[in-house]
């Protein structure tokens, strides 16, 4: 019930609060509170974070800076130390992680997306909100990284790398964005043309699939290269793919990502809009590939889906702007709302996300 309430709030609050700033304070505050005060049974990793908290809070600041013996990143350990100072409880740690995540996500949406209520609905209903309650370290890392998008698009490399370095303080997996950034900068040297953009995305899809599958085979045959890091994920997920029905659902989601990526790059636009659309398309193509890999290879790839699928909250509003206006646009928007609610409830009640039933942890 609480998740449906949040989704509906993201739609109706703009009609109640005409003030944009007030909307963001209320809406993203609600998201932070619900995620922060979740019980240990809500989310697959929440209980393990509590154990990590009791270990991490006892480290000295010098140990945090120099730490090499723990799986937790330095930024996460610093948040644990802050939680210990404010109120010594794992709930305080969850609340701080949640607050930082949704503050940064809200900051990005506020400054970069005109249809902010639709973008917020997508964040709540299409996966990122649930993912935050399962993998809050990675979610905070993604929240930091999304604020580099404008700099990536404008080819401001120093600022982009700086933000990526900060994001890696909360989860090392965010470095997978580095080849995406480099690829984008290489492909954006020439003037963007919509026909050329679609061709680039298609070729990028083929290349990514080839590299992914060859790289996966190489890594699984040479796990010693990881020096023990993440080997547990490979052993745990080695024979675990998404269930058949869920797998088909995820494949459909991946196809939808790919269609949106191609569609928004199929129109003649200004250079700035073309650059932004190509970046969104590139990210959604990667999300599509990761979803397909999750279903057909090994479920560990789901760990990368949200890193690449976050720009969906940018892509869907762009689809609306390109195909409709007036009444038609309103009808399509409400269809997206219905689809989002159906998707969210299916993922919730199927038990895949591990976030239902919701309970408060105090």
C-alpha positions as CSV (number, residue, x, y, z in Angstrom):
1,X,0.0,0.0,0.0
2,X,2.8,2.4,0.9
3,X,4.5,2.1,-2.5
4,X,1.3,2.7,-4.4
5,X,0.7,5.8,-2.1
6,X,4.1,7.2,-3.0
7,X,3.6,6.6,-6.8
8,X,0.2,8.4,-6.7
9,X,1.7,11.2,-4.6
10,X,4.3,11.8,-7.3
11,X,1.4,12.4,-9.7
12,X,-1.0,14.4,-7.7
13,X,1.2,16.5,-5.5
14,X,2.0,19.0,-8.3
15,X,-1.7,19.8,-8.4
16,X,-1.7,20.4,-4.7
17,X,1.7,22.1,-4.4
18,X,2.1,24.5,-7.3
19,X,5.5,25.5,-5.9
20,X,8.2,23.3,-7.5
21,X,10.6,23.5,-4.5
22,X,7.9,22.5,-2.1
23,X,7.0,19.5,-4.2
24,X,10.6,18.3,-4.2
25,X,10.9,18.8,-0.4
26,X,7.7,16.9,0.3
27,X,8.0,14.1,-2.3
28,X,11.7,13.3,-2.0
29,X,11.4,13.7,1.8
30,X,8.7,11.0,1.7
31,X,10.9,8.7,-0.3
32,X,13.8,9.2,2.0
33,X,11.7,8.5,5.1
34,X,10.0,5.4,3.7
35,X,13.4,3.9,2.5
36,X,15.3,5.1,5.6
37,X,13.0,3.6,8.2
38,X,12.4,0.3,6.5
39,X,12.7,-2.8,8.7
40,X,15.5,-5.4,8.4
41,X,13.3,-7.7,6.4
42,X,12.6,-5.1,3.7
43,X,15.3,-5.5,1.1
44,X,17.7,-8.4,0.5
45,X,20.8,-6.6,1.9
46,X,19.2,-4.5,4.7
47,X,20.0,-7.1,7.5
48,X,23.6,-7.5,6.3
49,X,24.0,-3.7,6.4
50,X,23.1,-3.8,10.1
51,X,25.9,-6.3,10.8
52,X,28.3,-4.2,8.7
53,X,27.3,-1.1,10.7
54,X,28.3,-2.7,14.0
55,X,31.7,-3.6,12.5
56,X,32.3,-0.4,10.6
57,X,31.3,2.1,13.4
58,X,34.2,0.9,15.6
59,X,36.9,1.8,13.0
60,X,39.0,4.8,13.8
61,X,39.0,7.6,11.2
62,X,42.6,6.8,10.2
63,X,41.5,3.2,9.7
64,X,38.6,4.3,7.5
65,X,41.0,6.3,5.3
66,X,43.5,3.5,5.0
67,X,41.1,0.5,5.1
68,X,41.9,-2.3,2.8
69,X,40.5,-5.3,4.7
70,X,36.8,-4.7,4.4
71,X,34.4,-5.1,1.5
72,X,32.8,-1.7,2.4
73,X,34.0,1.5,0.6
74,X,35.4,4.5,2.5
75,X,32.4,6.7,1.8
76,X,30.1,4.1,3.3
77,X,32.3,3.7,6.4
78,X,32.3,7.5,6.9
79,X,28.5,7.5,6.8
80,X,28.6,4.8,9.4
81,X,30.8,6.9,11.6
82,X,28.5,9.9,11.2
83,X,25.5,7.7,12.1
84,X,27.3,6.6,15.3
85,X,27.9,10.2,16.3
86,X,24.3,11.3,15.6
87,X,22.4,8.3,17.0
88,X,24.1,4.9,17.4
89,X,21.8,2.7,15.4
90,X,21.7,0.9,12.0
91,X,18.4,2.7,11.3
92,X,20.3,6.0,11.5
93,X,22.8,4.7,8.9
94,X,19.9,3.7,6.6
95,X,18.3,7.1,7.1
96,X,21.5,8.9,6.2
97,X,22.1,6.8,3.1
98,X,18.5,7.3,2.1
99,X,18.6,11.0,2.7
100,X,21.8,11.5,0.7
101,X,20.5,9.3,-2.2
102,X,17.2,11.1,-2.6
103,X,18.7,14.5,-2.1
104,X,21.1,13.9,-4.9
105,X,18.5,12.3,-7.2
106,X,16.0,15.2,-6.4
107,X,18.8,17.7,-7.1
108,X,19.4,16.2,-10.5
109,X,15.7,15.9,-11.5
110,X,15.0,19.5,-10.2
111,X,17.7,21.0,-12.4
112,X,17.6,18.9,-15.5
113,X,14.1,17.5,-16.2
114,X,11.1,19.7,-17.1
115,X,8.5,17.1,-16.6
116,X,9.7,16.4,-13.0
117,X,6.5,14.8,-11.8
118,X,6.7,12.2,-14.5
119,X,10.4,11.6,-13.9
120,X,9.7,11.2,-10.2
121,X,6.9,8.7,-10.9
122,X,9.3,6.7,-13.1
123,X,11.9,6.7,-10.3
124,X,9.4,5.3,-7.8
125,X,7.5,2.9,-10.1
126,X,10.1,1.5,-12.6
127,X,12.7,0.1,-10.3
128,X,15.2,2.6,-8.8
129,X,13.3,3.2,-5.5
130,X,13.0,-0.6,-4.9
131,X,16.6,-1.0,-5.8
132,X,17.6,1.6,-3.3
133,X,16.0,-0.5,-0.5
134,X,18.0,-3.5,-1.7
135,X,21.4,-2.1,-2.5
136,X,21.7,1.3,-0.8
137,X,25.4,1.6,-1.3
138,X,25.2,1.2,-5.0
139,X,22.1,3.4,-5.1
140,X,23.9,6.2,-3.4
141,X,26.8,5.7,-5.9
142,X,24.4,6.0,-8.8
143,X,22.8,9.1,-7.2
144,X,26.1,10.8,-7.1
145,X,26.9,9.7,-10.7
146,X,23.7,11.0,-12.3
147,X,24.8,14.5,-11.5
148,X,27.7,14.0,-13.9
149,X,25.3,13.5,-16.8
150,X,25.2,17.2,-17.9
151,X,29.0,17.3,-17.8
152,X,29.3,14.1,-19.8
153,X,27.0,15.6,-22.4
154,X,29.0,18.8,-22.5
155,X,32.3,17.0,-22.7
156,X,33.5,18.5,-19.4
157,X,35.9,15.6,-18.7
158,X,37.6,16.8,-15.5
159,X,34.3,17.5,-13.7
160,X,32.9,14.2,-14.9
161,X,35.9,12.2,-13.6
162,X,35.8,14.0,-10.3
163,X,32.2,13.1,-9.7
164,X,32.8,9.5,-10.7
165,X,35.6,9.4,-8.2
166,X,33.3,10.6,-5.4
167,X,30.6,8.1,-6.5
168,X,33.2,5.3,-6.3
169,X,33.6,6.1,-2.6
170,X,30.2,4.4,-2.1
171,X,30.4,1.5,-4.6
172,X,33.2,0.4,-6.8
173,X,30.9,-0.9,-9.5
174,X,30.2,2.7,-10.7
175,X,33.5,2.5,-12.6
176,X,31.6,0.6,-15.2
177,X,30.5,4.1,-16.3
178,X,34.0,5.0,-17.4
179,X,34.0,3.1,-20.7
180,X,30.5,4.5,-21.4
181,X,31.8,8.0,-20.9
182,X,34.9,7.4,-23.1
183,X,32.7,5.8,-25.8
184,X,30.3,8.8,-25.7
185,X,33.1,11.3,-26.0
186,X,34.7,9.4,-28.9
187,X,31.3,9.1,-30.8
188,X,30.4,12.7,-30.1
189,X,33.4,14.3,-31.8
190,X,31.5,14.7,-35.1
191,X,28.3,16.6,-35.4
192,X,25.3,14.6,-34.4
193,X,22.8,13.5,-37.1
194,X,19.8,11.4,-36.3
195,X,20.3,8.7,-38.9
196,X,23.9,8.4,-37.9
197,X,22.9,8.2,-34.2
198,X,20.6,5.2,-34.8
199,X,23.4,3.4,-36.7
200,X,25.9,4.2,-33.9
201,X,23.5,2.7,-31.3
202,X,22.9,-0.4,-33.3
203,X,26.6,-1.0,-33.8
204,X,27.2,-0.2,-30.1
205,X,24.7,-2.8,-29.1
206,X,26.4,-5.5,-31.2
207,X,29.8,-4.5,-29.9
208,X,28.7,-4.5,-26.3
209,X,27.1,-7.9,-26.6
210,X,30.3,-9.3,-28.1
211,X,32.6,-7.8,-25.4
212,X,30.2,-8.8,-22.6
213,X,29.9,-12.4,-23.5
214,X,33.6,-12.8,-24.4
215,X,34.6,-11.0,-21.2
216,X,32.3,-13.1,-19.1
217,X,33.6,-16.3,-20.4
218,X,37.2,-15.1,-19.9
219,X,36.5,-14.0,-16.3
220,X,34.6,-17.1,-15.3
221,X,37.5,-19.2,-16.6
222,X,40.1,-17.1,-14.8
223,X,38.5,-16.1,-11.4
224,X,41.9,-15.8,-9.9
225,X,42.2,-12.4,-11.7
226,X,39.7,-11.0,-9.2
227,X,42.0,-11.7,-6.3
228,X,39.1,-13.0,-4.3
229,X,37.0,-9.8,-4.8
230,X,33.4,-10.5,-6.0
231,X,34.2,-14.2,-6.5
232,X,31.4,-14.9,-4.1
233,X,28.9,-13.3,-6.4
234,X,30.0,-15.7,-9.2
235,X,29.7,-18.8,-7.1
236,X,26.3,-17.7,-5.6
237,X,24.7,-16.8,-8.9
238,X,26.4,-19.3,-11.2
239,X,23.3,-21.4,-11.7
240,X,20.7,-18.8,-10.9
241,X,19.0,-16.9,-13.7
242,X,15.7,-15.1,-13.5
243,X,12.6,-17.5,-13.3
244,X,10.9,-18.2,-16.6
245,X,7.9,-15.8,-16.3
246,X,10.0,-13.1,-14.7
247,X,12.7,-13.6,-17.3
248,X,10.2,-13.0,-20.2
249,X,9.0,-9.9,-18.3
250,X,12.5,-8.6,-18.0
251,X,13.2,-9.4,-21.7
252,X,10.2,-7.3,-22.6
253,X,11.5,-4.5,-20.4
254,X,14.9,-4.7,-22.2
255,X,13.2,-4.5,-25.6
256,X,11.3,-1.4,-24.4
257,X,14.5,0.2,-23.3
258,X,16.0,-0.4,-26.8
259,X,12.9,0.9,-28.6
260,X,13.0,4.1,-26.5
261,X,16.7,4.5,-27.2
262,X,16.2,4.2,-31.0
263,X,13.0,6.3,-31.1
264,X,14.4,9.4,-29.4
265,X,17.3,9.4,-31.7
266,X,15.2,9.1,-34.9
267,X,14.3,12.8,-35.2
268,X,16.1,15.8,-36.5
269,X,16.8,18.0,-33.4
270,X,19.1,20.8,-32.3
271,X,22.7,19.8,-31.6
272,X,22.2,20.0,-27.8
273,X,19.1,17.9,-27.8
274,X,20.7,15.4,-30.1
275,X,23.7,15.0,-27.8
276,X,21.5,14.5,-24.8
277,X,19.3,12.0,-26.6
278,X,22.3,10.0,-27.8
279,X,23.6,9.8,-24.3
280,X,20.2,8.6,-23.0
281,X,20.0,6.1,-25.8
282,X,23.5,4.8,-25.1
283,X,22.7,4.2,-21.5
284,X,19.3,2.5,-22.2
285,X,21.0,0.2,-24.8
286,X,23.5,-0.8,-22.1
287,X,20.6,-1.4,-19.7
288,X,18.9,-3.6,-22.3
289,X,22.1,-5.7,-22.8
290,X,22.4,-6.1,-19.0
291,X,18.8,-7.3,-18.7
292,X,19.2,-9.8,-21.5
293,X,22.4,-11.0,-19.8
294,X,20.6,-11.3,-16.5
295,X,18.1,-13.6,-18.0
296,X,20.3,-15.6,-20.4
297,X,23.7,-15.7,-18.7
298,X,23.7,-15.1,-15.0
299,X,21.6,-13.0,-12.7
300,X,24.6,-11.1,-11.3
301,X,24.2,-8.7,-14.2
302,X,21.1,-7.2,-12.5
303,X,23.6,-5.4,-10.4
304,X,24.4,-3.1,-13.3
305,X,20.9,-2.6,-14.7
306,X,20.0,0.4,-12.6
307,X,23.3,2.0,-13.2
308,X,22.3,2.3,-16.9
309,X,18.5,2.4,-16.7
310,X,18.3,5.5,-14.5
311,X,18.0,7.8,-17.7
312,X,14.7,6.2,-18.3
313,X,13.3,9.1,-16.3
314,X,14.8,11.4,-18.9
315,X,13.9,9.2,-22.0
316,X,10.2,8.7,-21.4
317,X,9.4,12.5,-21.1
318,X,11.4,13.0,-24.3
319,X,9.2,10.4,-26.1
320,X,6.1,12.3,-25.0
321,X,7.6,15.5,-26.3
322,X,8.3,14.0,-29.7
323,X,5.1,12.1,-30.4
324,X,2.2,14.0,-29.0
325,X,0.9,17.4,-27.8
326,X,-2.3,18.5,-26.1
327,X,-4.9,15.8,-25.4
328,X,-2.8,13.0,-27.1
329,X,0.1,13.8,-24.8
330,X,-2.2,13.6,-21.7
331,X,-3.7,10.2,-22.8
332,X,-0.2,8.7,-23.4
333,X,1.0,10.1,-20.0
334,X,-1.8,8.4,-18.2
335,X,-1.1,5.2,-20.0
336,X,2.4,5.4,-18.7
337,X,1.1,5.9,-15.2
338,X,-1.1,2.8,-15.5
339,X,1.8,0.7,-16.9
340,X,4.1,2.0,-14.2
341,X,1.7,1.0,-11.4
342,X,1.1,-2.5,-13.0
343,X,4.9,-3.0,-13.3
344,X,5.6,-1.9,-9.8
345,X,2.9,-4.1,-8.3
346,X,4.0,-7.1,-10.3
347,X,7.6,-6.7,-9.2
348,X,6.5,-6.1,-5.6
349,X,4.1,-9.0,-5.2
350,X,6.2,-11.5,-7.2
351,X,8.7,-11.2,-4.4
352,X,11.7,-10.5,-6.7
353,X,12.6,-7.3,-5.0
354,X,12.2,-8.5,-1.5
355,X,10.5,-5.3,-0.3
356,X,7.0,-6.6,0.4
357,X,5.4,-6.6,2.9
358,X,6.8,-3.2,4.1
359,X,7.5,-2.8,7.8
360,X,9.0,0.0,9.9
361,X,12.2,-0.8,11.7
362,X,12.7,1.1,15.0
